[in-house]
Amino acid sequence: DIVMTQSPDSLAVSLGERATINCKSSQSVLYFSNNKNHLAWYQQKPGQPPKLLINWASTRESGVPDRFSGSGSGTDFSLTISNLQAEDVAVYSCHQYYSIPNSFGQGTKLEI
Amino acid sequence: QVQLQESGPGLVKPSETLSLTCAVFNYSINNGYYWGWIRQPPGKGLEWIGSLYHTGKTYYNPSLKSRVTISVDTSKNQFSLELSSVSAADTAVYYCARQQSVGAPGAIDYWGQGPLVTVSS
């Protein structure tokens, strides 16, 4: 099974500043046949289900502000939130769908 | 807009079977995608339980495989989860979800609201 490890567990950032969340997989999630990283990022606010922000490690979903960006390849990935807004307070999780079972990081709590 | 709605008991006794159903609105299960279940224990991270394709092909998390069955009823446009021999460790919010198809389950683009299911006598 692929283990996903996020860092840090929690993060406090000032309004307008930048937040970076890291996700490391125990093995590569770069799929040879399509040259894509099978990794997604989600945002989860209290009492709500997760929301898909980033697919294929760096492709922003429709309607997601361009303040959110994903990067990385292979085993090391990052989610960066620029110009932090109050509504960005949430838990962020990475998800690998390279292999079965799919697995998630433990989540990173972002606070202002 | 695709919508998913879970239904089922919020309280299950230890050793019994947890059963949930997910109704899908504004999209036909037969049109593709994977349809799955993810759970989240209180205050903890997400755990993938398993997914199925409309043809009935299923993928399960090996850690739960001996206790899990995911099935589909295309005539009702819904799919179901059964988890047998539950214990307190199975207490969690259970989400049904749509996973993109990448030849196997992919990113999750739609989620249900997720009921809390508590295992307690």
Boltz contact constraints between the chains, C-beta under 6 A:
constraints:
  - contact:
      token1: [A, 40]
      token2: [B, 107]
      max_distance: 6.0
  - contact:
      token1: [A, 49]
      token2: [B, 95]
      max_distance: 6.0
  - contact:
      token1: [A, 49]
      token2: [B, 111]
      max_distance: 6.0
  - contact:
      token1: [A, 49]
      token2: [B, 114]
      max_distance: 6.0
  - contact:
      token1: [A, 52]
      token2: [B, 107]
      max_distance: 6.0
  - contact:
      token1: [A, 52]
      token2: [B, 109]
      max_distance: 6.0
  - contact:
      token1: [A, 55]
      token2: [B, 107]
      max_distance: 6.0
  - contact:
      token1: [A, 97]
      token2: [B, 105]
      max_distance: 6.0
  - contact:
      token1: [A, 97]
      token2: [B, 106]
      max_distance: 6.0
  - contact:
      token1: [A, 100]
      token2: [B, 59]
      max_distance: 6.0
  - contact:
      token1: [A, 101]
      token2: [B, 48]
      max_distance: 6.0
  - contact:
      token1: [A, 101]
      token2: [B, 61]
      max_distance: 6.0
  - contact:
      token1: [A, 102]
      token2: [B, 48]
      max_distance: 6.0
  - contact:
      token1: [A, 104]
      token2: [B, 45]
      max_distance: 6.0
  - contact:
      token1: [A, 104]
      token2: [B, 46]
      max_distance: 6.0
  - contact:
      token1: [A, 106]
      token2: [B, 45]
      max_distance: 6.0
  - contact:
      token1: [A, 107]
      token2: [B, 45]
      max_distance: 6.0
